[in-house]
Amino acid sequence: MNPNLNRRELLLALVGLGATIAFTSALSQTNDLQIDSAWDALTKDPWYFEVNDHGTIVESGNDEPEINSDVYESISVAYLKTPQDVVDEVDSYEELRSHFAHLASDELEQVESDLDDDDLAKPQRKALLKLRAALQDEDEGWRDWVLLDGKKGVPRFRDAIEEWLGEPVNWMATDFWPQGWSSQGRALSFFRNMDFRITGALGVKITEGEHPGSSYYAAELRSDITAANAAAVELGLPFRFREEKV
């Protein structure tokens, strides 16, 4: 049984999990000969997934997240060039959106304080009144704030995002975290994207909710670890399974 494999994509996925592959250029730019060489090397020193007592497959040696950037790995402020870029990025994540709503609330307090200054020039007062009106919308005000600040405000909001990414994670907000943040989620993403003939040969089953309303999503190893590893060897795969280290 030799299902078609995209070796480049699978190696990229393993590198994303932490596998070490030495290349002089980006993996996405290497030629087929280099890909085959890396594949052969990894089959001799394979990447390991761990399997817990319930058969759930988890990423090997994955530490729990400590700061927000550990969870929100896809956020990169380098691509935020315009106010709309900032709005679109923030709006993609519930936690970050909530954070910006809090920042907007703090900004409203500052605006109220600034408006108490009797020496404000008329244009400044007009701009502050417009901003105050926008910020008084607790849910949507942050968007108008970002847009009203214009391009000159983009560095400020990029810094705000960077600062938030460096803050400790909020374990009460895990329901809002991107899928795949946990070792279980990462393993699920890996096997979910694999050819069903390969997962079938390995004895891997994708479980998406044990019952209606269930939040349990996982890749499970339904076969014996020894049998699964024998199948991996037969298929020439660069990964194996082992019992989870406790």
Contacts in CASP RR format, 6 or more apart in sequence:
PFRMAT RR
TARGET T0000
AUTHOR 0000-0000-0000
METHOD contacts of the structure
MODEL  1
MNPNLNRRELLLALVGLGATIAFTSALSQTNDLQIDSAWDALTKDPWYFE
VNDHGTIVESGNDEPEINSDVYESISVAYLKTPQDVVDEVDSYEELRSHF
AHLASDELEQVESDLDDDDLAKPQRKALLKLRAALQDEDEGWRDWVLLDG
KKGVPRFRDAIEEWLGEPVNWMATDFWPQGWSSQGRALSFFRNMDFRITG
ALGVKITEGEHPGSSYYAAELRSDITAANAAAVELGLPFRFREEKV
1 197 0 8 1.000
1 201 0 8 1.000
1 234 0 8 1.000
1 235 0 8 1.000
2 235 0 8 1.000
3 195 0 8 1.000
3 197 0 8 1.000
3 198 0 8 1.000
3 235 0 8 1.000
4 195 0 8 1.000
5 195 0 8 1.000
5 198 0 8 1.000
7 35 0 8 1.000
7 36 0 8 1.000
7 39 0 8 1.000
8 27 0 8 1.000
8 28 0 8 1.000
8 30 0 8 1.000
8 35 0 8 1.000
10 194 0 8 1.000
10 238 0 8 1.000
11 19 0 8 1.000
11 21 0 8 1.000
11 27 0 8 1.000
11 35 0 8 1.000
11 38 0 8 1.000
11 39 0 8 1.000
11 42 0 8 1.000
11 238 0 8 1.000
12 27 0 8 1.000
12 28 0 8 1.000
13 190 0 8 1.000
13 193 0 8 1.000
14 21 0 8 1.000
14 42 0 8 1.000
14 47 0 8 1.000
14 190 0 8 1.000
14 238 0 8 1.000
14 239 0 8 1.000
15 21 0 8 1.000
15 27 0 8 1.000
17 47 0 8 1.000
17 59 0 8 1.000
17 186 0 8 1.000
17 190 0 8 1.000
18 47 0 8 1.000
19 42 0 8 1.000
19 47 0 8 1.000
19 238 0 8 1.000
21 27 0 8 1.000
21 38 0 8 1.000
21 41 0 8 1.000
21 42 0 8 1.000
22 38 0 8 1.000
23 30 0 8 1.000
23 34 0 8 1.000
23 38 0 8 1.000
27 38 0 8 1.000
30 38 0 8 1.000
39 238 0 8 1.000
42 238 0 8 1.000
42 239 0 8 1.000
43 236 0 8 1.000
43 237 0 8 1.000
43 238 0 8 1.000
46 232 0 8 1.000
46 237 0 8 1.000
46 238 0 8 1.000
46 239 0 8 1.000
46 240 0 8 1.000
47 60 0 8 1.000
47 238 0 8 1.000
47 239 0 8 1.000
47 240 0 8 1.000
48 60 0 8 1.000
48 239 0 8 1.000
48 240 0 8 1.000
48 241 0 8 1.000
48 242 0 8 1.000
49 57 0 8 1.000
49 58 0 8 1.000
49 59 0 8 1.000
49 60 0 8 1.000
49 187 0 8 1.000
49 190 0 8 1.000
49 239 0 8 1.000
49 240 0 8 1.000
49 241 0 8 1.000
49 242 0 8 1.000
50 57 0 8 1.000
50 58 0 8 1.000
50 59 0 8 1.000
50 60 0 8 1.000
50 61 0 8 1.000
50 241 0 8 1.000
50 242 0 8 1.000
50 243 0 8 1.000
50 244 0 8 1.000
50 245 0 8 1.000
51 57 0 8 1.000
51 58 0 8 1.000
51 221 0 8 1.000
51 225 0 8 1.000
51 241 0 8 1.000
51 242 0 8 1.000
51 243 0 8 1.000
51 244 0 8 1.000
52 58 0 8 1.000
52 244 0 8 1.000
53 244 0 8 1.000
54 220 0 8 1.000
55 220 0 8 1.000
55 221 0 8 1.000
55 222 0 8 1.000
56 184 0 8 1.000
56 218 0 8 1.000
56 219 0 8 1.000
56 220 0 8 1.000
57 184 0 8 1.000
57 187 0 8 1.000
57 188 0 8 1.000
57 191 0 8 1.000
57 204 0 8 1.000
57 218 0 8 1.000
57 219 0 8 1.000
57 220 0 8 1.000
57 221 0 8 1.000
57 241 0 8 1.000
58 182 0 8 1.000
58 183 0 8 1.000
58 184 0 8 1.000
58 186 0 8 1.000
58 187 0 8 1.000
58 244 0 8 1.000
59 183 0 8 1.000
59 184 0 8 1.000
59 185 0 8 1.000
59 186 0 8 1.000
59 187 0 8 1.000
60 183 0 8 1.000
60 242 0 8 1.000
61 183 0 8 1.000
61 245 0 8 1.000
62 182 0 8 1.000
62 183 0 8 1.000
62 186 0 8 1.000
65 71 0 8 1.000
65 169 0 8 1.000
65 181 0 8 1.000
66 168 0 8 1.000
66 169 0 8 1.000
67 165 0 8 1.000
67 166 0 8 1.000
67 167 0 8 1.000
67 168 0 8 1.000
67 169 0 8 1.000
68 95 0 8 1.000
68 164 0 8 1.000
68 165 0 8 1.000
68 166 0 8 1.000
68 167 0 8 1.000
68 168 0 8 1.000
68 169 0 8 1.000
69 75 0 8 1.000
69 165 0 8 1.000
69 166 0 8 1.000
70 169 0 8 1.000
70 181 0 8 1.000
71 169 0 8 1.000
71 177 0 8 1.000
71 178 0 8 1.000
71 181 0 8 1.000
72 93 0 8 1.000
72 95 0 8 1.000
72 96 0 8 1.000
72 165 0 8 1.000
72 177 0 8 1.000
72 178 0 8 1.000
74 178 0 8 1.000
75 89 0 8 1.000
75 93 0 8 1.000
75 96 0 8 1.000
75 161 0 8 1.000
75 165 0 8 1.000
77 158 0 8 1.000
77 161 0 8 1.000
77 162 0 8 1.000
79 85 0 8 1.000
79 89 0 8 1.000
80 86 0 8 1.000
80 89 0 8 1.000
80 154 0 8 1.000
80 157 0 8 1.000
80 158 0 8 1.000
80 161 0 8 1.000
81 154 0 8 1.000
82 151 0 8 1.000
82 154 0 8 1.000
83 146 0 8 1.000
83 147 0 8 1.000
83 149 0 8 1.000
83 150 0 8 1.000
83 151 0 8 1.000
83 153 0 8 1.000
83 154 0 8 1.000
83 157 0 8 1.000
84 147 0 8 1.000
85 154 0 8 1.000
86 146 0 8 1.000
86 154 0 8 1.000
86 157 0 8 1.000
86 158 0 8 1.000
86 161 0 8 1.000
87 143 0 8 1.000
87 146 0 8 1.000
87 147 0 8 1.000
89 96 0 8 1.000
89 161 0 8 1.000
90 96 0 8 1.000
90 97 0 8 1.000
90 100 0 8 1.000
90 142 0 8 1.000
90 146 0 8 1.000
90 157 0 8 1.000
90 161 0 8 1.000
91 97 0 8 1.000
91 143 0 8 1.000
93 176 0 8 1.000
93 178 0 8 1.000
94 173 0 8 1.000
94 176 0 8 1.000
95 170 0 8 1.000
95 173 0 8 1.000
95 176 0 8 1.000
95 177 0 8 1.000
96 161 0 8 1.000
96 164 0 8 1.000
97 142 0 8 1.000
99 164 0 8 1.000
100 142 0 8 1.000
100 146 0 8 1.000
100 160 0 8 1.000
101 138 0 8 1.000
101 139 0 8 1.000
101 141 0 8 1.000
101 142 0 8 1.000
103 142 0 8 1.000
103 160 0 8 1.000
104 135 0 8 1.000
104 141 0 8 1.000
104 142 0 8 1.000
104 145 0 8 1.000
105 135 0 8 1.000
105 138 0 8 1.000
107 131 0 8 1.000
107 135 0 8 1.000
107 145 0 8 1.000
108 132 0 8 1.000
108 135 0 8 1.000
108 136 0 8 1.000
111 128 0 8 1.000
111 131 0 8 1.000
111 132 0 8 1.000
111 135 0 8 1.000
112 132 0 8 1.000
114 120 0 8 1.000
114 128 0 8 1.000
115 125 0 8 1.000
115 128 0 8 1.000
115 129 0 8 1.000
115 132 0 8 1.000
120 128 0 8 1.000
130 148 0 8 1.000
131 144 0 8 1.000
131 145 0 8 1.000
131 148 0 8 1.000
134 141 0 8 1.000
134 144 0 8 1.000
134 145 0 8 1.000
134 148 0 8 1.000
135 141 0 8 1.000
135 142 0 8 1.000
135 144 0 8 1.000
135 145 0 8 1.000
137 144 0 8 1.000
146 153 0 8 1.000
146 157 0 8 1.000
149 156 0 8 1.000
149 157 0 8 1.000
174 181 0 8 1.000
179 185 0 8 1.000
179 189 0 8 1.000
179 217 0 8 1.000
180 186 0 8 1.000
180 188 0 8 1.000
180 189 0 8 1.000
184 218 0 8 1.000
185 217 0 8 1.000
185 218 0 8 1.000
187 218 0 8 1.000
187 219 0 8 1.000
188 206 0 8 1.000
188 217 0 8 1.000
188 218 0 8 1.000
188 219 0 8 1.000
190 219 0 8 1.000
191 199 0 8 1.000
191 204 0 8 1.000
191 206 0 8 1.000
191 219 0 8 1.000
192 206 0 8 1.000
192 219 0 8 1.000
194 204 0 8 1.000
198 235 0 8 1.000
198 237 0 8 1.000
199 205 0 8 1.000
199 206 0 8 1.000
199 219 0 8 1.000
201 231 0 8 1.000
201 234 0 8 1.000
201 235 0 8 1.000
202 221 0 8 1.000
202 223 0 8 1.000
202 228 0 8 1.000
202 231 0 8 1.000
202 232 0 8 1.000
202 235 0 8 1.000
203 221 0 8 1.000
203 222 0 8 1.000
203 223 0 8 1.000
203 227 0 8 1.000
203 228 0 8 1.000
203 231 0 8 1.000
204 219 0 8 1.000
204 220 0 8 1.000
204 221 0 8 1.000
204 222 0 8 1.000
204 228 0 8 1.000
205 219 0 8 1.000
205 220 0 8 1.000
205 222 0 8 1.000
206 218 0 8 1.000
206 219 0 8 1.000
206 220 0 8 1.000
207 216 0 8 1.000
207 217 0 8 1.000
207 218 0 8 1.000
207 219 0 8 1.000
207 220 0 8 1.000
208 217 0 8 1.000
209 215 0 8 1.000
209 216 0 8 1.000
209 217 0 8 1.000
210 216 0 8 1.000
221 228 0 8 1.000
221 241 0 8 1.000
223 231 0 8 1.000
225 241 0 8 1.000
225 242 0 8 1.000
225 243 0 8 1.000
228 241 0 8 1.000
229 240 0 8 1.000
229 241 0 8 1.000
232 239 0 8 1.000
232 240 0 8 1.000
232 241 0 8 1.000
END
